Amino acid sequence: MIAETLAGETPKYLEKLLEHAETPGTEGGEALRARLKGDLHVHSDWSDGGDTIRTMAEKARALGHEYFALTDHSPRLTIAHGLTPQRLREQLDVVAELNDEMKPFRVLTGVEVDILDDGALDGSEELLGRVDVVVASVHSKLRMESAAMTRRMVGAIASPHVDVLGHCTGRLLVGRGRPQSEFDADVVIEACRVFDTAIEVNCRPERLDPPRELLRKAVDAGIKVAISTDAHAADQLEWHAYGTDRAAECGVSTEQVVNARSADDLLAWCSSHPSLNGRISRANQSRQTIAASHGARPSAPSTRSSSRVRIVDIRIVPGPTSATSTAWSDRLHATTVRPPRSHAHTSSFGPGSVRYEPSRSSGKASRRPMRSRVNESAESGSCRWSATL
């Protein structure tokens, strides 16, 4: 399969799937597809794609796109030729030259960054801050138990660098298939709302991720959406209809779709997150006040909120910084409220009231009672979110 992809060919299993799949193009889906201005998840032959950046760009322009985000893989995914920091820097220069030639069409710089086991990102703060679009995805240990996977995903969503949560359940629908990863969807969706992170509608026919039930929950919560092809070859850029049909069916509106925005408006949203040393307080229309220290992403005012779960307290404790791992959101604890059964605080991330932070000996997560350091300040290196409902 990888050899076929690297050769710019559609894998045989996908050809068989497409032969038997229903032809996409519902009325609602086509109306939504016509509003898209670009694609936010595209690979090239720099990682596991089969075509050059120029070929992908020329195809996207021929389809009427105004832009696409080049999101080749991060270093950890060696099987997909993930880009080392040096190769990513070189790619940024190549894209800059190509954009000079192809104006007004734009190739947005980006990366599909791996979400590591503990929720950290497989990339440096410097490089994740330089690229235009960051898609964060889980590619390993997809059968992790639910509580750990929830912590892992929310830790990545909480990073101010992350714009889109990619193929969130990791499912595959072909061959022997692959079941969905298990996580608390209500907590993940609420985290996307709080941190203003879009959820990806992945258009690949073998993924069609997220499932309809989860996508409808995201729509009801007012979450932003990115409808992206995850194309690994130029012809796959035509796969948007598989995603727009499902998005329209699940009630996604044009206003929710971030890649229905112009490039300038999209980049303004991507760069609107506060700096790591910033501080912001915002009240939304549901009278929920959220305050953050040391790097918070504000949620846009919204009249909609998850009725099943609300995150009311999050603490993020950075671990040791390394050249390849973004440690700002390495560890995360969230306390949630689940109405209407009870308004008492409960933890969705494991039994009892616990926090997770790096152990000094191994750098791995260790459990400590939360009460021992519940009032950590911003000056001590923690990131505290609090909410008044």
N, C-alpha and C positions, 0 to 999 in steps of 0.2 A: 504494500500500500504506500509506504513512504517513498519507495523508488518511483512508483507511478506518479506520485505527487511532485516529486523533485523533477521529474521529466516533463512536467506541465500537462500531464494527462489526468483525466478523471478516473479515480480508482474503479476497478471492475465491479466491486460490490455496490458502488454508487450508481454506476451505469444501470445495473439490474434494478436498483431501487427506483430510479427515475423512470425506467420503462413501465413500471407498474403503478407509479404514483399518479394521483389525480392531477390533471393539469391545473396549476394555480391561476388565479385571476378572477376572484369574486368582485362584484361591483364595489362593495365597500373597501376591499383590499386594494383594488386598482385606484380608487379615489385617494386612498392614503399613500400609495406608492408614488402617485403623481406629485405629492407634496414633499417628498424626500429630496434633499439637496446634496446628499453625500452618504458615505459609508464609513463607519467608525471602527471596523475590525477587518483588516486586510493584511495578508502576508505576501512576502516576495521571496525570491530565491536567495535572499540574505539569510533566511532561516529555513523553514520547511515548505515554502511556496515553490511553484514551478516556473514562474515568469519573473522577468526583471521588473524593477520599480517603474521604469519607463513604459514597459508594455502594459502593466497594470494601470498606470496613469492614463495612457492613451485610450484604453478600453473604457475606463470610467468616464472620461470626457466624451467619448462617442455615445455613451448611454445617457448623456445629458446631465451627469453629475457636475457640481461646481467644485467638489473636493472629495478626497477620501483621507482617512487616517491610516498611515502605514504603521502597523502594530506587530512587528516581528517579535519572536519570543525572547524572553529574558534568559540569562546565562544558565540557570539551573536545568532547563529543559535541553539537555545535551543531545537527546535523540532527535530533536527538531532543530539542531544547529543554532541554539539560542545565542544571542549576541552578547559577547563580552563587552565590558564598558568601553574598551578601545574601539571595537567594531561599531558600537552604537554611535560613538562620536564621529567616526568616519562616515557613517550613514547620514548623520545630520548634515555634513558638508555636501554629500551627494544630492540630498533632497534640496538643499538651498540652491545649488546650481540648476537643478531640473526645474524648480519653480521659476527661476529667472527666464527660462526658455518657454515655459508653458503658460505664462500669464494670459488671462486671469484665472485659469484653472490652478488649484492649489493642492499640493500633497502636504497634508499636515503630518508633522512628526509625531511619533508615538511609540508605544511598546505594549505588548500583552505581557504583563508582569505576573509571575507565578506568586500565588499566595502560599507562603511556607506553612509548615505544620502548626506553628504557634501564632499565625496571623500576621507575621512580618511580611514585608514585600521583598522580592528577589531583585533589588536594585538600589542604587545609592540615592540619597537625598538629592545630591547635585544633579544627577542625570534625570531622575523623575521630575525634578523641578524645571528642567530645560525643555522637555518634550511638550507638545501641545495637548496630547490626549493619552491618558493612561487607562487601559482596560485591565482589570485584575481578575484572574481566573484560578481555580483550583485544578491542577493536573495530576496530583498524586494523592495516595491514601484516600481515595474517594469513598471507601467504606468505613471511614472513621466514625466512631459512635457520635450520636446526635449532639450531645452537649459540647463535646470538643469541636465538632465541625461548626456549630453555631458560634462559639468563641472565635474560631479561626476566621470565619467569614466576616463577622462584625468587626474584628480587629482590623481587617483590610479596608472595609467600608469606611471606618473611622479615619483613615489616613487622608489628609487634605490633598494628597496627590491623586487619589483614585477618583476617576470620573464615571466609570462604567463597571458594573459587576458582570463579568462575562459568563456565558453558559452555566448558570448557577447550579443546576442539579447534576451536571456532568453525564446525563443519561445518553445512551446510544440506542437507536431503534432498529438496527439492522443486524443480520447474522445472529450470533448468540446474544447480541444486545448487551446493555449494561444498565443496571437499575439506577434509579435516582439516588444521589447521596441523601443521607438523612440529616436534617437540621430543623430547628424551630423556625418555620417559615414566617410566623408572625413577628418574631424578634428581628429576623433579617430584614423583612420589609419595613418595619418601623425604624431600624437603623438607617436604611436607605432614605427614608423620609427625613429623619433628624439631620443626617449628614449631607443631604441633597445629592445623593449618588444615584445615577440612573441604573436601571436593570436592563440587561440586554435581551432582546428578542432575537435569538440566533436562528438565522434562516437556513442553515445547512439542513438538507432533507433528512440526514441520519440523526440529527440532534433535535430540531424543532423545540428548543429549550427557551423558556420554561414551559412546563405543561400548562394547559388551559386554566386549571383551578388556581395555580399559583399566580399566573398572569392576571387573572381576574381580581385576586386579592390585592395585587400591586396597583391595579387600576383604581380599585375602590379606595385605596389609601392615598391616591393622588401622586404616586411615584412617577418620576420621569422615566422615559423609555428610550433606548437606542435600538433601532431596527437595523441589524448589521448582518452581512453575508458570511463573515468569517471566511472570505474567499482565499483559496490557496492557488488559484490559477485565474487567468483573465476571464474565461468564460463563466466562471462561478460568480462573478460580479453581477450576473443576470438573475441570481437567485432571490432577490429581494421579495418577489411575490409570495414565496413560501412563508415569509415572516409577516408581510403586510396583511395577508388573508387572515392569519391567526390573530394578529393584533386588532384588526377591525372587528372580528368575531367576538373578541373579549372586551370590546368597548374602549380601546385606546383612541384618544383624540389626537388630532394634529398638534394641539398645544402641548401635549405631554411628550412629544417625540423630539429629542434634542437634535437629531440630524435632519429635522425638517426646518431647522434654523439656517440662516446664512452663516458663512464661515466666521465672519466677525462676531455675530451674536453668539455662536457656539463657543468661540474662544473666550469671549467675555465671561460666559458662564464657567468655563473650565478654569479660568484664572481668578474667579471671584472668591475663592476660599481664603480665609485669613492666614497670615503667616504663622509659623510655629511660635513666634513670640507675641502674636496678636491676642487680643481679648475682645470678645463681642457678646452683646446681649441683645436678643431680639424677641419680641412678643408677637405671636401669630394670632390669627383671627379666632382660634379656639381658646385664647387666653392661656396658652401654655408658654411659659417663659423659660428660655434655655440660655444658660450662661456657660462660657468655656474659657479656659486658660491654656496657654501653651499650645495653640494650634487647633482651632476648632473650625468645622465647616458649618455654616448656618443653613437652616432649612428655609426655603422660601415660604412666605406667608401662604397658608392654605386653610380652607374651610373644612378640609377632610382629614381625618385621622383614623388610624386603625382602631376599630371598636373592641378588638380582642386583647391587645397588649399595648402598653406604652412603656417605653424606657424612661425611667425617672432618675436614674443615677448611674453614671459610667465613670470609671477611673482607668486611665491608661498610664502604665508605668514603663518608660523607655528602658530597653536593655542596652548592652554595650553596642556602640556603633561600629560597623565594619564597612569595608570597601564595597561589599556586594549585597548587604542586607540593610533595608530601611528599618530602623529599630524604633521609630517614633511610636508605632502602635503595636509593639511586640506583645504586650500583655494587656488584657482588658477584663474588667469586671463590670457587669451590668446588673442593676436591680430593677425589676419590672413590677408593674401592677397589672393584674388581669381582672378587669371587671366582667360581669357584675357579681361574680361569686364572692369576691372579697376585695377590700381595698388595702389589705395588708401587703407589705413589701415581701416579695418572694424572689428567689434566685432562679433564673432559667438555665444557669450554667453549671449546675451540680448541686448536691445536697448541702444544705446549710448556707450560711452567709460567708463566702470565701473570696479571697482575692488571689490572683496569679501574678507572679513576678519572677524574674530570673534568679536562680540560685547562684551564689557567688562561686561555687566550685565548678559547675558544669555549664552554666548559662542556660540550663533547661528550666522549665516551669516548676515551681514548687508551691505547695499550698500553705497558706498561713491564715489564721483567723483574721477576718477583716477588721474586727474591733481593735486590733493592736495598733493600727496606723490609719484609722478611719479619717482623720482630719489632715492628711498630707497637704501641704501647700504647693502652689505653683513653683515656689523657689526651690523646693526639694526635688523637682524634676518630674513630678506627676502631672497628668492632665485630668482635670476634674470637670465633669459635666454635671450640672444639677438642673432640675426642672421643678417648677411650681405649677401644679395642675389646678 
